[in-house]
Amino acid sequence: MNLAFRDVRHNLFRFVLTCLGLGLLLAVVLSMVGIYNGLVVDALTITRAPRVDVWLVEPGTKGPFAEASRIPAELREAVARLHGVAAAGGVTYQTAEAEFVGGSLRVYVVGFEPGRPGAPEDLVAGRPIVASHYELVADRRTGLALGDRLRLGRNRFEVVGLVENHVNSGGDPAVYLTLRDAQTLQFDLAPPAARVQRARGALPQSQDTLNAVVARLHPDASPEDVARSAHGWKHLSTLTQAEQETLLTKSVVDRARRQIGLFMAILLVVSAVVIALILYTMTMEKLRSIATLKLIGAPDRTIIGLIVQQALTLGGVGFGLGVLLVSVVKDHFPRRVVLETENALVLALIVAGVCILSSGLGVRAALAVDPSTALGG
Amino acid sequence: MQPLAPDRVVLLERIAKHFGEGEARVNALSEIDLEVRSGEVVALLGPSGSGKTTLLNVIGCIVEPASGRMHLDGELVYDGRWLRGDLRRLRLEKIGFVFQFHNLLPFLDATENVAVAVELAGHSPDAARRRAIELLDHLEVSHRRDALPARLSGGEAQRVAIARALANGPRIILADEPTAALDSKRAGIVMDLLRRLAAEQDACIIAVTHDEKIFDRFDRIIHLRDGRLDSGANGHDAPQPALPSRFAPSPKDAARA
């Protein structure tokens, strides 16, 4: 006879409410795990989007994400000719505020050369950019739809394609323009500012500037060899894709990542305390029944089984409700919430461990109860 | 060691128990000699604090005596220390408990409340359920076998509790105020039932009670005062003490006399 199940059945409404409360708490923990993962994934999305092997940036910098980087556009040709390089493309990155449907839209503008590395390759709707000017591919999170027109700088761009989950480390959705349009947006001065510069006698600067050159390698080429060669020949700073990703996760989003990680750890501790209190209270309410069981001869393992099974049931149902809740609401978060099976399994194990440890308090109280408590009124 | 007569189910020899030490020491039981035979129904009487519940707890192997010897169902279980490590098993197999407020497990229905004791003794769930239904039927409460304790009347709940106490065929039934929560008619019915079942199972009953209306259902009434048995009440063969008029002898006592 499963005493734990029967006790749960007897107090089903209260047990379900308790599970719901615990489920909400675990949903918050899972959300934090998802936000933590999302932060890392978001940080890597833009670097992974061009599907390249090597990043070549301004000497002495670790651009273009961790630091500012400006290099002449003609270096792309030089990089493309390096041994082991299959293709190279120039890219620019900048954030911009645009007006859209009466509101402000913050976007991460990526400039690329159509037909070369740097272009978005996983369109979910529409087509790639084919015109030289005034077309853009946008991330769905911008809220833009195919055919929409967006004003950036002094020009209007038509949305011809859509991508998903292309955001920068700050969560701003990306829009892709041709390199020429992006350079104009980034380096062209507005007429009044240009007039001021001319009046100062400043020399006009070349607009044909990139933030980085990205390169795809032949399958048998080593990214480290190409990086070494580019550094030695053109004095460019180079980062392999792996180095770029490490830089982003260890440096750019590290503080935010640790902040969320710490908050997540605190939430786990709070959950553990709440679970322990719930289990302790549930046990204390059953002390007379437990005393009766001991009096009629129930061994300790029966008493321990009763408490631990209820603890695990509570944790299991609460965890299930938490997962369900997060699955339903995760897409409504302003930033990406990434929940992987592996994370859920680890949290499930943590919850199971916490339940077993927490039930220790209840087990201790139950084992200490004197069977004679059951005698008399 | 001289073997015990098989019908001496409970035998206490110079059992003592105290609580606290020094000035705070309270002698709960002093030099208790008691013998109860199978089929015998014994009442423990005494004012509050006289040691009745402590004596019941000692016989139920819940409280360890300070000294003395105790035999239960022919087995020496205490001789200055417990001689068995598995006292709960001993209780499960040899002792049945009936409480004032029946103490049924609130989350189990009547059948399960009885079956749980049988299952704890190592029987299969099916066998336990069959035994529980058989006992409930015998106690004429099988029509309420699916009811939770909260939905049982006082008499029904006490019958279920008795069924649980008898579930494993104990040789000793310890009852703590078994009829205190019942009216006089139901109290008489419950005691008659206990007597009948004890006789059927060849068990003895030791009950703590203050319920005068059921005194005539006992074979012997033992009076405790300040942790000591009243003179002459200890041994089974000792003559019955002259009871106060309210402790009128039962018909069985009268016949024995």
Interface residues (C-beta under 8 A of the other chain):
Chain A: M1 L3 R6 D7 R9 H10 N11 R288 S289 T292 L293 K294 L295 I296 G297 A298 P299 T302 D370 P371 S372 A374 L375 G376 G377
Chain B: T53 L56 N57 G60 I62 V63 R88 R89 L90 R91 L92 E93 F97 F99 Q100 F101 N103 L105 P106 F107 L108 E112 A115 V116 A117 E119 L120 A121 P125 A128 L148 R164 D176 E177
